[in-house]
Amino acid sequence: MAKRTNHYDVAFEEYLRNVRTPYVAVDETRRALLSQASLKSMDFIVYSARQRNLLVDVKGRRFPSGGESQNHKWENWATGDDLDSLLQWEDVFGGDFRAVLVFAYDVVNPHWLDQFDACFEFRNRTYAFYGVWLSDYREKQRQRSASWETVCLPSAEFRRLKKPIAEFL
């Protein structure tokens, strides 16, 4: 069992347990070596009864981010390393597995609950989990910060591509 200290990962793991979805939590403390290259680990390997099994990278975000006065709600950025590594894992695991980014939103004010299809209460926090297929994300991504090597989806694309995590399981 991987030791989890990130509350977003812990909440997502508890969600999987609650919906009785088989999974393996991946130990992220060490990067894997693959063909002499260092590879960031995904967070979970999840069995999907509906489709191919999932290679999950959880991206925790506050909702809204930047405080109540900010208009940043659906933050969906990731690093290039996150995406490149997840794509390589998809190749390693083969056709029975598909990579998905899971955006775990910590809803910091009940005022925003109507923005979400489904919420999950855990340890006095409210979370909402949405997935975007890695292949779709990579197709529509835009550079967010060159210096931080981050990318994101434009808001309209994110709204179109995101689905409640239950639709992936």
N, CA, C and O of each residue as an XYZ file, in Angstrom:
676
protein
N       0.849     -1.181      0.000
C       0.000      0.000      0.000
C       0.890      1.236      0.000
O       1.827      1.336      0.792
N       0.597      2.156     -0.872
C       1.358      3.395     -0.951
C       0.918      4.327      0.173
O      -0.266      4.401      0.503
N       1.869      5.026      0.749
C       1.549      5.992      1.795
C       1.128      7.292      1.123
O       1.855      7.833      0.290
N      -0.015      7.774      1.478
C      -0.571      8.977      0.863
C      -0.577     10.115      1.875
O      -1.085      9.969      2.986
N      -0.010     11.244      1.481
C      -0.053     12.428      2.330
C      -0.810     13.567      1.659
O      -1.221     14.511      2.335
N      -1.001     13.500      0.364
C      -1.730     14.518     -0.381
C      -3.231     14.277     -0.187
O      -3.736     13.206     -0.526
N      -3.938     15.262      0.355
C      -5.354     15.036      0.689
C      -6.213     14.757     -0.545
O      -7.241     14.090     -0.432
N      -5.822     15.244     -1.698
C      -6.580     14.952     -2.920
C      -6.474     13.466     -3.277
O      -7.472     12.829     -3.615
N      -5.257     12.921     -3.197
C      -5.055     11.494     -3.472
C      -5.787     10.629     -2.450
O      -6.405      9.625     -2.804
N      -5.713     11.025     -1.189
C      -6.381     10.269     -0.125
C      -7.896     10.279     -0.350
O      -8.554      9.250     -0.194
N      -8.441     11.429     -0.712
C      -9.884     11.528     -0.957
C     -10.295     10.685     -2.161
O     -11.325     10.013     -2.128
N      -9.490     10.720     -3.223
C      -9.829      9.918     -4.402
C      -9.773      8.431     -4.071
O     -10.626      7.662     -4.513
N      -8.777      8.027     -3.299
C      -8.681      6.623     -2.898
C      -9.904      6.215     -2.079
O     -10.454      5.132     -2.277
N     -10.321      7.070     -1.173
C     -11.508      6.762     -0.369
C     -12.761      6.699     -1.245
O     -13.646      5.876     -1.014
N     -12.828      7.561     -2.237
C     -13.946      7.508     -3.182
C     -13.988      6.147     -3.882
O     -15.045      5.522     -3.972
N     -12.835      5.693     -4.376
C     -12.777      4.387     -5.043
C     -13.235      3.273     -4.108
O     -13.946      2.357     -4.523
N     -12.823      3.356     -2.842
C     -13.243      2.349     -1.868
C     -14.762      2.413     -1.664
O     -15.431      1.383     -1.589
N     -15.290      3.629     -1.577
C     -16.724      3.821     -1.362
C     -17.569      3.258     -2.487
O     -18.639      2.701     -2.243
N     -17.098      3.398     -3.717
C     -17.875      2.893     -4.859
C     -17.461      1.476     -5.227
O     -17.882      0.936     -6.251
N     -16.625      0.880     -4.371
C     -16.203     -0.512     -4.516
C     -15.578     -0.806     -5.879
O     -15.920     -1.779     -6.552
N     -14.662      0.063     -6.252
C     -13.926     -0.103     -7.505
C     -12.529     -0.615     -7.187
O     -11.798      0.032     -6.438
N     -12.144     -1.753     -7.735
C     -10.796     -2.284     -7.478
C      -9.720     -1.349     -8.041
O      -9.866     -0.793     -9.129
N      -8.644     -1.190     -7.279
C      -7.559     -0.299     -7.682
C      -6.265     -0.727     -7.010
O      -6.268     -1.510     -6.060
N      -5.171     -0.204     -7.515
C      -3.866     -0.330     -6.872
C      -3.319      1.084     -6.734
O      -3.222      1.817     -7.718
N      -2.961      1.463     -5.513
C      -2.311      2.753     -5.289
C      -0.826      2.583     -5.581
O      -0.194      1.649     -5.087
N      -0.275      3.478     -6.377
C       1.116      3.373     -6.807
C       2.003      4.183     -5.871
O       1.679      5.319     -5.526
N       3.117      3.596     -5.465
C       4.088      4.280     -4.609
C       4.816      5.328     -5.441
O       5.574      5.002     -6.355
N       4.573      6.582     -5.109
C       5.144      7.677     -5.891
C       6.494      8.158     -5.367
O       7.068      9.093     -5.926
N       7.000      7.551     -4.329
C       8.225      8.071     -3.724
C       9.448      7.883     -4.598
O      10.453      8.570     -4.416
N       9.375      6.968     -5.539
C      10.509      6.745     -6.446
C      10.028      6.784     -7.878
O       8.958      6.275     -8.210
N      10.837      7.397     -8.719
C      10.541      7.399    -10.148
C      11.025      6.087    -10.739
O      12.065      5.564    -10.339
N      10.284      5.566    -11.673
C      10.656      4.312    -12.336
C      11.706      4.582    -13.406
O      11.764      5.669    -13.981
N      12.522      3.586    -13.657
C      13.479      3.662    -14.755
C      12.970      2.796    -15.887
O      12.680      1.613    -15.705
N      12.867      3.390    -17.039
C      12.378      2.680    -18.207
C      13.275      3.041    -19.379
O      13.317      4.198    -19.798
N      13.991      2.061    -19.908
C      14.915      2.288    -21.031
C      15.871      3.443    -20.732
O      16.079      4.323    -21.567
N      16.433      3.426    -19.559
C      17.421      4.423    -19.135
C      16.828      5.814    -18.900
O      17.579      6.768    -18.698
N      15.530      5.947    -18.921
C      14.889      7.235    -18.668
C      14.105      7.160    -17.358
O      13.520      6.128    -17.029
N      14.103      8.263    -16.622
C      13.336      8.358    -15.392
C      11.889      8.692    -15.748
O      11.622      9.551    -16.588
N      10.966      7.999    -15.093
C       9.559      8.127    -15.452
C       8.725      8.385    -14.202
O       8.781      7.608    -13.249
N       7.950      9.471    -14.200
C       7.066      9.785    -13.084
C       5.979      8.713    -12.997
O       5.421      8.295    -14.012
N       5.693      8.282    -11.792
C       4.650      7.268    -11.591
C       3.265      7.894    -11.665
O       3.070      9.060    -11.321
N       2.309      7.090    -12.122
C       0.916      7.515    -12.028
C       0.489      7.321    -10.569
O       1.249      6.768     -9.775
N      -0.698      7.763    -10.216
C      -1.157      7.651     -8.831
C      -1.900      6.345     -8.547
O      -1.750      5.758     -7.476
N      -2.703      5.896     -9.516
C      -3.517      4.698     -9.315
C      -3.641      3.916    -10.616
O      -3.623      4.480    -11.710
N      -3.766      2.616    -10.468
C      -4.191      1.741    -11.551
C      -5.582      1.272    -11.132
O      -5.743      0.658    -10.077
N      -6.582      1.562    -11.956
C      -7.971      1.344    -11.566
C      -8.643      0.394    -12.550
O      -8.546      0.568    -13.764
N      -9.325     -0.613    -12.009
C     -10.096     -1.535    -12.830
C     -11.400     -0.857    -13.235
O     -12.117     -0.322    -12.389
N     -11.700     -0.880    -14.509
C     -12.949     -0.308    -15.002
C     -13.829     -1.419    -15.551
O     -13.411     -2.165    -16.436
N     -15.036     -1.531    -15.034
C     -15.976     -2.539    -15.517
C     -16.598     -2.130    -16.851
O     -17.138     -2.980    -17.559
N     -16.532     -0.851    -17.206
C     -17.184     -0.335    -18.410
C     -16.299     -0.339    -19.648
O     -16.795     -0.461    -20.769
N     -15.004     -0.207    -19.452
C     -14.105     -0.041    -20.591
C     -12.713     -0.503    -20.202
O     -12.556     -1.285    -19.265
N     -11.713     -0.028    -20.908
C     -10.345     -0.416    -20.575
C      -9.996      0.059    -19.168
O     -10.576      1.020    -18.662
N      -9.039     -0.630    -18.543
C      -8.590     -0.247    -17.213
C      -7.880      1.101    -17.287
O      -7.430      1.521    -18.353
N      -7.786      1.771    -16.143
C      -7.346      3.159    -16.116
C      -5.988      3.331    -15.452
O      -5.707      2.723    -14.419
N      -5.156      4.157    -16.052
C      -3.917      4.642    -15.451
C      -4.207      6.081    -15.057
O      -4.371      6.945    -15.919
N      -4.269      6.340    -13.755
C      -4.797      7.604    -13.240
C      -3.696      8.474    -12.659
O      -2.877      8.019    -11.861
N      -3.692      9.733    -13.074
C      -2.867     10.756    -12.438
C      -3.831     11.782    -11.860
O      -4.567     12.431    -12.603
N      -3.831     11.933    -10.525
C      -4.741     12.845     -9.838
C      -4.112     14.232     -9.782
O      -2.949     14.389     -9.409
N      -4.894     15.227    -10.156
C      -4.482     16.626    -10.112
C      -5.409     17.351     -9.146
O      -6.565     17.616     -9.475
N      -4.915     17.670     -7.965
C      -5.720     18.344     -6.958
C      -5.764     19.841     -7.184
O      -4.733     20.475     -7.408
N      -6.967     20.407     -7.123
C      -7.160     21.842     -7.333
C      -8.241     22.349     -6.382
O      -9.221     21.658     -6.103
N      -8.040     23.572     -5.891
C      -9.086     24.229     -5.099
C     -10.121     24.808     -6.059
O      -9.798     25.182     -7.187
N     -11.352     24.878     -5.604
C     -12.414     25.472     -6.415
C     -13.215     26.432     -5.556
O     -13.855     25.997     -4.599
N     -13.202     27.717     -5.860
C     -12.368     28.339     -6.881
C     -10.945     28.507     -6.372
O     -10.703     28.529     -5.165
N     -10.013     28.624     -7.300
C      -8.621     28.852     -6.899
C      -8.388     30.353     -6.779
O      -9.108     31.148     -7.384
N      -7.398     30.734     -6.012
C      -7.064     32.145     -5.888
C      -7.985     32.941     -4.990
O      -7.923     34.171     -4.989
N      -8.833     32.283     -4.229
C      -9.729     32.993     -3.326
C     -11.068     33.310     -3.975
O     -11.232     33.177     -5.187
N     -12.007     33.723     -3.165
C     -13.371     33.968     -3.629
C     -13.460     35.103     -4.644
O     -14.339     35.086     -5.505
N     -12.569     36.086     -4.562
C     -12.657     37.226     -5.470
C     -12.110     36.913     -6.858
O     -12.346     37.668     -7.801
N     -11.394     35.827     -6.989
C     -10.813     35.448     -8.282
C     -11.848     34.723     -9.135
O     -12.799     34.132     -8.623
N     -11.643     34.781    -10.435
C     -12.558     34.102    -11.347
C     -11.960     32.801    -11.870
O     -12.408     32.292    -12.898
N     -10.965     32.257    -11.192
C     -10.337     31.002    -11.604
C     -11.067     29.853    -10.923
O     -10.888     29.604     -9.731
N     -11.884     29.165    -11.689
C     -12.648     28.082    -11.091
C     -12.147     26.725    -11.550
O     -11.711     25.919    -10.728
N     -12.202     26.461    -12.830
C     -11.884     25.132    -13.358
C     -10.413     25.035    -13.740
O     -10.097     24.806    -14.907
N      -9.512     25.204    -12.781
C      -8.079     25.046    -13.063
C      -7.841     23.615    -13.528
O      -8.341     22.666    -12.924
N      -7.069     23.466    -14.611
C      -6.865     22.123    -15.164
C      -5.456     21.935    -15.702
O      -5.240     21.157    -16.631
N      -4.506     22.638    -15.126
C      -3.133     22.570    -15.645
C      -2.429     21.288    -15.200
O      -2.795     20.655    -14.210
N      -1.415     20.938    -15.968
C      -0.553     19.784    -15.671
C       0.837     20.114    -16.200
O       1.000     21.030    -17.006
N       1.819     19.377    -15.750
C       3.171     19.593    -16.276
C       3.388     18.718    -17.508
O       2.735     17.691    -17.690
N       4.308     19.149    -18.330
C       4.675     18.336    -19.485
C       5.180     16.973    -19.062
O       4.902     15.974    -19.725
N       5.926     16.920    -17.955
C       6.442     15.647    -17.433
C       5.302     14.719    -17.028
O       5.364     13.514    -17.276
N       4.255     15.275    -16.402
C       3.079     14.468    -16.039
C       2.509     13.775    -17.271
O       2.258     12.570    -17.260
N       2.311     14.545    -18.322
C       1.666     14.018    -19.527
C       2.570     13.056    -20.277
O       2.124     12.001    -20.729
N       3.845     13.417    -20.410
C       4.785     12.537    -21.115
C       4.925     11.196    -20.403
O       4.930     10.142    -21.040
N       5.038     11.246    -19.076
C       5.185     10.008    -18.303
C       3.935      9.144    -18.402
O       4.029      7.930    -18.585
N       2.776      9.761    -18.282
C       1.525      9.007    -18.361
C       1.362      8.358    -19.736
O       0.880      7.230    -19.841
N       1.761      9.062    -20.773
C       1.703      8.496    -22.123
C       2.632      7.287    -22.248
O       2.271      6.284    -22.864
N       3.826      7.385    -21.662
C       4.753      6.250    -21.702
C       4.202      5.063    -20.921
O       4.353      3.920    -21.350
N       3.559      5.320    -19.772
C       2.955      4.226    -19.010
C       1.853      3.557    -19.823
O       1.695      2.337    -19.778
N       1.098      4.349    -20.558
C       0.046      3.784    -21.396
C       0.648      2.829    -22.426
O       0.081      1.771    -22.700
N       1.786      3.198    -22.993
C       2.478      2.319    -23.945
C       2.981      1.050    -23.264
O       2.871     -0.041    -23.824
N       3.531      1.187    -22.057
C       4.068      0.038    -21.320
C       2.957     -0.953    -20.974
O       3.129     -2.160    -21.141
N       1.820     -0.449    -20.495
C       0.736     -1.331    -20.063
C      -0.034     -1.927    -21.233
O      -0.617     -3.002    -21.097
N      -0.048     -1.260    -22.365
C      -0.677     -1.820    -23.556
C      -2.146     -1.483    -23.711
O      -2.702     -0.664    -22.979
N      -2.757     -2.137    -24.684
C      -4.098     -1.811    -25.141
C      -5.229     -2.007    -24.158
O      -6.314     -1.465    -24.367
N      -5.019     -2.761    -23.091
C      -6.085     -2.950    -22.102
C      -6.150     -1.818    -21.084
O      -6.977     -1.849    -20.173
N      -5.283     -0.819    -21.232
C      -5.213      0.293    -20.285
C      -5.283      1.620    -21.033
O      -4.789      1.750    -22.152
N      -5.910      2.599    -20.386
C      -6.002      3.933    -20.970
C      -5.723      4.963    -19.882
O      -6.212      4.843    -18.759
N      -4.933      5.974    -20.227
C      -4.537      7.000    -19.262
C      -5.602      8.090    -19.158
O      -6.173      8.531    -20.155
N      -5.846      8.503    -17.924
C      -6.823      9.558    -17.659
C      -6.269     10.495    -16.588
O      -5.665     10.056    -15.610
N      -6.486     11.786    -16.793
C      -6.183     12.780    -15.765
C      -7.450     12.960    -14.941
O      -8.520     13.225    -15.488
N      -7.327     12.817    -13.630
C      -8.466     13.033    -12.742
C      -8.237     14.344    -12.010
O      -7.293     14.474    -11.231
N      -9.103     15.311    -12.263
C      -9.038     16.592    -11.578
C      -9.920     16.493    -10.343
O     -11.141     16.361    -10.432
N      -9.263     16.563     -9.185
C      -9.939     16.452     -7.895
C     -10.101     17.867     -7.351
O      -9.126     18.500     -6.945
N     -11.323     18.351     -7.345
C     -11.591     19.713     -6.887
C     -12.032     19.700     -5.431
O     -12.965     18.992     -5.052
N     -11.341     20.498     -4.624
C     -11.709     20.730     -3.230
C     -12.612     21.960     -3.241
O     -12.138     23.083     -3.416
N     -13.901     21.747     -3.056
C     -14.875     22.838     -3.125
C     -14.838     23.571     -1.786
O     -15.342     23.073     -0.779
N     -14.238     24.756     -1.788
C     -13.953     25.447     -0.531
C     -15.123     26.276     -0.012
O     -15.068     26.779      1.110
N     -16.180     26.428     -0.807
C     -17.336     27.195     -0.365
C     -18.601     26.521     -0.904
O     -18.702     26.283     -2.107
N     -19.570     26.209     -0.029
C     -20.795     25.542     -0.473
C     -21.555     26.324     -1.548
O     -22.376     25.753     -2.268
N     -21.287     27.608     -1.655
C     -21.910     28.448     -2.681
C     -21.701     27.872     -4.086
O     -22.531     28.088     -4.969
N     -20.614     27.150     -4.297
C     -20.250     26.643     -5.625
C     -20.734     25.218     -5.897
O     -20.472     24.687     -6.976
N     -21.415     24.600     -4.973
C     -21.795     23.195     -5.140
C     -22.666     22.938     -6.367
O     -22.638     21.841     -6.924
N     -23.435     23.931     -6.790
C     -24.293     23.726     -7.961
C     -23.505     23.620     -9.270
O     -24.085     23.329    -10.316
N     -22.207     23.850     -9.221
C     -21.350     23.730    -10.401
C     -20.970     22.274    -10.699
O     -20.402     21.984    -11.752
N     -21.278     21.373     -9.785
C     -20.781     20.002     -9.877
C     -21.906     18.992    -10.054
O     -22.997     19.144     -9.504
N     -21.609     17.946    -10.842
C     -22.574     16.868    -11.061
C     -22.740     16.006     -9.815
O     -23.850     15.592     -9.481
N     -21.634     15.738     -9.133
C     -21.660     14.891     -7.938
C     -20.508     15.302     -7.032
O     -19.421     15.641     -7.500
N     -20.761     15.265     -5.749
C     -19.721     15.614     -4.777
C     -19.510     14.453     -3.813
O     -20.365     13.581     -3.655
N     -18.356     14.471     -3.182
C     -17.970     13.424     -2.249
C     -17.434     14.095     -0.988
O     -16.477     14.868     -1.047
N     -18.050     13.799      0.139
C     -17.633     14.364      1.427
C     -16.606     13.455      2.073
O     -16.807     12.245      2.174
N     -15.499     14.048      2.510
C     -14.458     13.253      3.158
C     -13.618     14.159      4.048
O     -13.086     15.175      3.598
N     -13.506     13.776      5.317
C     -12.699     14.506      6.297
C     -13.002     16.012      6.299
O     -12.100     16.845      6.204
N     -14.262     16.324      6.407
C     -14.733     17.704      6.501
C     -14.414     18.555      5.276
O     -14.326     19.779      5.370
N     -14.244     17.908      4.135
C     -14.050     18.618      2.869
C     -15.031     18.049      1.854
O     -15.505     16.920      1.978
N     -15.315     18.858      0.860
C     -16.175     18.423     -0.236
C     -15.342     18.383     -1.511
O     -14.699     19.363     -1.886
N     -15.368     17.230     -2.167
C     -14.587     17.028     -3.391
C     -15.516     16.726     -4.557
O     -16.617     16.205     -4.386
N     -15.039     17.070     -5.743
C     -15.683     16.654     -6.993
C     -14.576     16.141     -7.899
O     -13.529     16.775     -8.032
N     -14.808     14.995     -8.521
C     -13.787     14.344     -9.352
C     -14.249     14.299    -10.808
O     -15.330     13.798    -11.119
N     -13.414     14.829    -11.680
C     -13.685     14.818    -13.118
C     -12.494     14.247    -13.855
O     -11.346     14.485    -13.482
N     -12.776     13.489    -14.906
C     -11.718     12.902    -15.708
C     -11.679     13.473    -17.113
O     -12.698     13.878    -17.673
N     -10.464     13.494    -17.671
C     -10.246     13.835    -19.077
C      -9.254     12.813    -19.616
O      -8.181     12.622    -19.043
N      -9.610     12.156    -20.718
C      -8.680     11.211    -21.323
C      -7.395     11.931    -21.699
O      -7.426     13.044    -22.224
N      -6.274     11.293    -21.430
C      -4.979     11.879    -21.762
C      -4.892     12.222    -23.248
O      -4.405     13.295    -23.602
N      -5.348     11.344    -24.104
C      -5.269     11.595    -25.552
C      -6.048     12.850    -25.941
O      -5.586     13.622    -26.781
N      -7.218     13.065    -25.347
C      -8.009     14.268    -25.632
C      -7.319     15.514    -25.090
O      -7.285     16.553    -25.749
N      -6.774     15.400    -23.887
C      -6.085     16.528    -23.262
C      -4.910     16.964    -24.130
O      -4.752     18.150    -24.422
N      -4.092     16.008    -24.537
C      -2.902     16.330    -25.332
C      -3.276     16.959    -26.673
O      -2.560     17.825    -27.176
N      -4.371     16.535    -27.237
C      -4.796     17.067    -28.533
C      -5.177     18.546    -28.446
O      -4.948     19.300    -29.392
N      -5.756     18.964    -27.320
C      -6.282     20.328    -27.182
C      -5.471     21.216    -26.241
O      -5.827     22.379    -26.053
N      -4.402     20.711    -25.649
C      -3.644     21.471    -24.651
C      -3.021     22.732    -25.244
O      -2.729     22.808    -26.438
N      -2.827     23.721    -24.366
C      -2.142     24.964    -24.703
C      -1.092     25.218    -23.634
O      -1.244     24.799    -22.486
N      -0.035     25.901    -24.017
C       1.003     26.212    -23.028
C       0.452     27.212    -22.023
O      -0.164     28.212    -22.390
N       0.682     26.924    -20.757
C       0.283     27.839    -19.688
C       1.483     28.661    -19.247
O       1.406     29.887    -19.156
N       2.605     27.974    -18.970
C       3.822     28.655    -18.529
C       5.035     27.923    -19.078
O       5.246     26.743    -18.797
N       5.822     28.633    -19.861
C       7.048     28.032    -20.401
C       8.054     27.787    -19.281
O       8.716     26.750    -19.260
N       8.170     28.727    -18.358
C       9.171     28.584    -17.292
C       8.832     27.441    -16.335
O       9.737     26.780    -15.825
N       7.555     27.200    -16.087
C       7.134     26.110    -15.208
C       6.865     24.831    -15.991
O       6.603     23.782    -15.404
N       6.929     24.917    -17.306
C       6.671     23.774    -18.191
C       5.296     23.163    -17.928
O       5.142     21.950    -17.780
N       4.302     24.054    -17.877
C       2.928     23.609    -17.643
C       2.058     23.889    -18.864
O       2.315     24.799    -19.653
N       1.032     23.077    -18.982
C       0.041     23.218    -20.043
C      -1.343     23.170    -19.410
O      -1.491     22.791    -18.248
N      -2.346     23.553    -20.177
C      -3.725     23.504    -19.692
C      -4.654     23.404    -20.887
O      -4.231     23.517    -22.037
N      -5.912     23.193    -20.594
C      -6.940     23.224    -21.629
C      -7.654     24.567    -21.573
O      -7.909     25.083    -20.485
N      -7.982     25.141    -22.729
C      -8.853     26.321    -22.713
C     -10.173     25.958    -22.017
O     -10.613     24.809    -22.068
N     -10.787     26.931    -21.381
C     -11.998     26.677    -20.581
C     -13.087     25.955    -21.359
O     -13.680     25.001    -20.856
N     -13.354     26.400    -22.574
C     -14.422     25.770    -23.365
C     -14.097     24.309    -23.667
O     -14.986     23.458    -23.629
N     -12.843     24.013    -23.963
C     -12.440     22.628    -24.235
C     -12.553     21.772    -22.978
O     -12.994     20.625    -23.036
N     -12.149     22.340    -21.841
C     -12.242     21.574    -20.600
C     -13.700     21.242    -20.283
O     -14.019     20.113    -19.911
N     -14.572     22.221    -20.431
C     -16.001     21.973    -20.171
C     -16.534     20.870    -21.089
O     -17.358     20.056    -20.671
N     -16.071     20.843    -22.321
C     -16.536     19.851    -23.290
C     -15.987     18.455    -22.997
O     -16.692     17.460    -23.165
N     -14.722     18.381    -22.555
C     -14.046     17.090    -22.408
C     -14.199     16.441    -21.034
O     -14.140     15.217    -20.923
N     -14.395     17.241    -19.992
C     -14.453     16.670    -18.641
C     -15.741     15.883    -18.452
O     -16.804     16.252    -18.951
N     -15.607     14.784    -17.711
C     -16.768     13.961    -17.371
C     -16.657     13.572    -15.900
O     -15.548     13.403    -15.392
N     -17.777     13.428    -15.215
C     -17.709     12.941    -13.838
C     -16.973     11.602    -13.807
O     -17.138     10.773    -14.702
N     -16.176     11.405    -12.788
C     -15.318     10.213    -12.739
C     -16.136      8.924    -12.784
O     -15.646      7.903    -13.268
N     -17.353      8.953    -12.298
C     -18.188      7.743    -12.321
C     -18.380      7.217    -13.744
O     -18.578      6.017    -13.931
N     -18.325      8.087    -14.741
C     -18.494      7.652    -16.132
C     -17.287      6.876    -16.653
O     -17.383      6.207    -17.682
N     -16.161      6.956    -15.962
C     -14.958      6.235    -16.362
C     -14.869      4.866    -15.695
O     -14.172      3.973    -16.176
N     -15.579      4.715    -14.590
C     -15.458      3.498    -13.799
C     -16.451      2.457    -14.273
O     -16.500      1.356    -13.724
